[in-house]
């Protein structure tokens, strides 16, 4: 395995345009820069773009794997800007054309929206999707969502029947929800012992990723204490912004944050040094408590990868048996690294550590659940807002009560 190195290609801005941004109008909207990184020499590459909401920006990632017989497999496509496609074409020149495009989730609109447009650039590639596809707010068939009719297939539940079974094994988790299913494909590249996942697991990096630092505005936006701050673009401020972005992205509303009183909010907005539309007209409703950094320290660069709070508290508890079975099957693989679609990649880990990340699915660790300590206690405290969401969904009959009692 070789050390990773970022390759930043300087291009005109028009080559970074995503023309269908209005279908899912979240940051960075029309302008999406792409970085390509080689993870294993001449074998695995990752492509990253910025992605988020309300300037809580993290990475969204596509993984490309070279096949033994030549050609490429693409897992979880990102926005097919001219810049992104150019970087893929460079790999095709050296390693053969894209043969397989894998859509790895059932509902994740932030991933699904790119698959059809991406596939149209690679007219001979087969598109393979996990079962039980659905869309919100209207459940539309895949061709209506831009997927090519004649080349789109549903992955068989038995990985032996897939056309790439000589190099990859996979297992699919399918958690039934009220409107559809949470479905995710864990794809294992056997010869490199690399596990590809989408949203199931993450690792929070201590430093902002290179793709996020290309445009530091979101980092500086969240580094402020009040709307009156006009921060210098330096490493310390970018780091503070990244730490807070991670807390927003994982918890939606972390416990260490308060909101600005309405009267003060308008007063500060009038006096803000930047009242542009980009800066939300000067409105900044956040007030971080003095000890907020403890929340970030509880999740950063953990040896055991992290399952996002929304999966822990809302999604996976809807079918604990299905989730456990999926984890147990994956634990049989000899994993050396994981490449998820968000936050840090690759994650150097093992099958045992992957399994430990899902210990919350077990009901026999009663003392630990009743009396958490240290980082686990902070993590649970920050997850309170998501737990309230879970309770709200139960009252609306959108979700079932969790069998995982604390």
N, C-alpha and C positions, 0 to 999 in steps of 0.2 A: 504494500500500500504506500502511496506517495503522499507528500504533504499537499494540502489544497492551496490553490492560488487563484485569486480573483482576476478576471480579465474584463476590464472596463473598455468598452468600445465607444469612442467619441463619434456621435452621429448627429445629424440634423434633427431637430425636434419633431419634424413630421414623420420620421421613422419610428418614433416612440408613441404615435397616436393610436388609440384604441377607439375605432369609429362607433362601436356599439355600446359605449359607456353609459348611455342614457337608459339602457335596459336594467342596469343595476347601478344607480348613480351614487357611488361611494368613492372616497379618495383612493387614488389620485385622479379620478374622473377620466378625462380624455388622454392625459399625458402619463404614460407608464414606461419607466425606464426598466431595462432588463440587465441583469448580471449573470454570466455563466461561470460556473466553478467546476473544475475537474476533481472528483472525489477519489476515484481510482484510475490510474493512468490508462487511457485508451479503453476504458470499460464503463465507467459511470460518471455522469455529469448532472449537476443540478442547475436550474434556471430560476432566478428569483426576481420578483417584482414587489413594490410596496402595495399595501392593501389594508384598508381599515375604514373606521367611521368616527367622525368628530375628532379627527387627528390622532386617534388611538391606533397608530399605524404599526403593523407587524409585517413579516414577510409572508408572501404566498409563493409556493414552490412547486415546480415541475421537475420530475426526475427522468432522465434518459439513460437507458442501459443498452450497451452493444450486445447483440446476439452472437452466439458461437459461429453460426453459419453466415454471418454478415447481416447487416441491417440493424435497425434500432427499434426498441420498445419505449414508448412514452407513457409515463404514469402521471395522471392528474395534470392535464394541460393548463397553461396560464394564458393570458391575453395574447393572441397572435399578432402582435405589432410587427411592422416590417423589420424592426431591429431583432425581435425575438426569432422570427422565421429565418432571418439571415444567419443567426448563430446556429440554428438547427441545420440549415443547409450546409454550413461548414462541416458539421459532423457527418452529414450524408456523403459529402465528397470523399471523406477519408474512410468511412466505415459502412457505407451502404444506406439505402433509403429507409425511411420510417415504415415499418411493417405492421406494428400494432399500436393502437392508441387506447389506453385504459382509462375509463371513467369509473372512479373508485368509490363513489358515494351514491346514495339513493336520492337524497333531497337537497344536499348542499348547493344552493343556487350560486354561491360564490365560486364554485368549481364547475358546475354543470354549464354555466352560461358561456364558458370558453370552448367547450368540447366541439360543438358543431362547426363554428368558424375556424378553429384550429385544423380540424379534419379536412376541410375543403382545400387547404394548402398541400395536402398529401393524398392525392386522389387514389393511390393504390393501397393505402393503409386500411386494415380492418379496425373497426371501432368495437371494443368490447366493454359492456356496461354490467355493473352488478344488478341483480334482480330487484323487482319491486320499485321501479323508478316512479317518482311522482313529483309534481311541481305545485307551488303555492303562489298566488291565491287560487289559480285555476289549474286543475290537474290536466295537463295537455299531453298527448302522445309525443314521443321523442322526435319524429319527423317535423312536428310543428314547432319544436324547440331548436330546429336547425341541424339535427343529426342526419347524416346522409342515409337515405332509406335502404339502399341495396348493400351497404357496407356495415351496418350497425347490427351487433349481435348481443345476446345476453349470456353472460358467463355461466357455465354449468356449475352446479354446487360441488360436483366432484372435480377437483383440479386436474385429475388424470385425463379428462376429456378436453381440456383446453389445448389449442394449437401450439402453445409455448410450454407445454408440460415437461419437455426435456430439459428446461433450464429453470423453471419457476414452479413453486408450489404456492398455494394460497388457501385461505379460509375466510369465509364471509360471515359477519355478524349481522343479524336482522332483528332489530328491536321494534316491535309493533307499537305505534303511537296512535293517537286518535285520528289524525288526518292521513297518515301514511306510515312509513317505517324509517327508522334510523338504520341505514345499511352502510357498512364499510368493508372494504377489501384490504386484508393484510396480505401483501404479496412478497414472497421470500425468494430472493435470487440466490440459488443454492451455492454456486461456485465462489461467490464473494461473501457469503453469509451475511447478506444485507437485507434487512426487513424494511419494506416500504409501507407506510401508513399515511392516512390523510389527517384526521382530526383526533384519533384515539389517544395519542400520547405526545407530549412535548417536553422540551428542556429549555428553560429560560436562560439565555446567555447574559453574562455580566456586562457586556459592552453592546452598544447598538450595532446591528448588522450593517455591513458596508452599503447595502442597497438603501437602507433607511437614511444613512448619513449623506447620500448624494443630494438630498433636499432636506436640510436640517430644520425647516420651519416647524413641522409638527413637534420635533423634540424641544425646540425653544418655546413653543406655545405652552406645552405642559410643564416646563421647568419653572414657569412664573409662580410667584406667590399671590399676586393680585393682578388686576387688569392694568395697573399703573406701571408695572415693570416693563422695561425695554432692555432685554438681556443681550449681552454680548455673545456672539457665536463662538464659543470656545468649548474645549473638551469637557470641562466640568459641567457646564449648563446642558450640553447635549446628553451627557450621562444621566443627569438628574431627570431630564425629560424622558429618557428611555425607561428608567426605573419606574416612573409613574405610569407611562404608557402600558407597561407590562401588567400593572395592577388593574388598570381599567379593562384591558383586553381579557383578562382571566376572570375578574370578579364583577365587572360591569359597574358596581359601586362598592369599592373596598371600604372596610370599616374605619380606616384612618383618614377619611375625607368628610368634610362638612360642606354645606352649601352656603353661599353668600346671601344674607338677608336681601329681600327684593329692593328695598329703598337704597341700600348701599350698592347693590348691583348696578342700578341705573346711574347712580351718582358717579361711580368709578368708570362706567362706560363713557360718560360725557367727558371725563378727564383723561381717558386712555390715550397714549401717544400714537397708537395705530387704531383708527376707527374704520378701517377698510372692510369691505365685504368678506375678504379672505380671512380677516381676523374677527369675524362674527360681529362687526360693528363696535368692537371694543368690549363686548360682554364676555366676562370670565367668571363663571359661577362657583369655582372650586376654592376651597380652603383646606389645605392639608394640615393635619395635626403635627406637632413637633416631633413625634416619634414615628412618623410614617415609614421611615427607611427600614424599620424592623419587619414590615410586611414584605418588602422586596427581599430582604436577606433570608426570609423563611422559604423562598421558592427558587432563588437563583442557583444555577449550576449544581443542582442536587444530584448526588450519585445515583439515586433511584429516579428514573423519569417520572414525570408528573402527568396524571390524568386530569384534564381540565375540570374545574368545579361544576360546570353545567352538565358534563357527562356523569360526574360522580353523584350529583344530587337530583338530576331530573331525568336524564335519558336512560342510562344503564340500569337503574333500579326498576324500570318498567318491566324488565325481564331478566332477573338476576341469573337464572339457570342458563339462559341463552348466552349471556355475557361470560359467565364462568366457563362454559364449554368452549367458547371461542378462545379465551385466554389459555385454557389447558391445552388445546390443540397447538397453539402457537408456541407454547413452552417446550414442545418436543423438538423444535428446530434449534440448531446451534448458532444462535445469533451473536454476531460480533459488533454490528452497528445498526442503527435505525435512522431512516430518513423520513421524517414527517413532512407535511405540507406547510407547517407554520413554525415560527420561532427558530431554534438552533438546529443545524444539520451539518454533518452527520453527528448522531449521538453515539459515542462509544459506550457500549453496554453489553449485557449478557441476557440469555433467556431467563435466568433466575431473577435478575433485576427487573426485567419486563414484567414477570409474574408478580413480583412484590409491589409494583405500582398499582396493581388491582386488588390489593389486600382488603380494601374497603368493601369489596363484594362478599367477604366472609363474615359470618355472624358469630364466630367462636372466640373472637378477641374482645370479650366483654369489658374487661378492666381497662384496656387501652382505649376503647370507645367512650367509656364513662369518664375516664380521668386522663385526657390527653395532656401532653406537656410540651414545652419548648416550641419548636417550629410547627409541629402538628396543631398545637393549640392556636397559634396565630393564623394558620391556614384555615382552620374551622371558623374562627372569628370573622375573617375576611369573606368567607363563603356564606355568611348569614343572609345577605340580600338574595342570593340565588336560592337558598333554602326557603325564603319567603315566597319567591316566585313559584317554587315547587308546590308549596302549600296552596297558593292561589290557583294553580292549574288543577289541583286535586278538587278544590271546591267547585270549579267549573266543569268537572268531569272530563277535563282534557287529559289528565294523567291519573294514574293509580297511586294510592299511598305506598310509600317505599317499605319493603319488608326489612330494610337495614336500619335497625333502631340504634340510636346512640345512648 
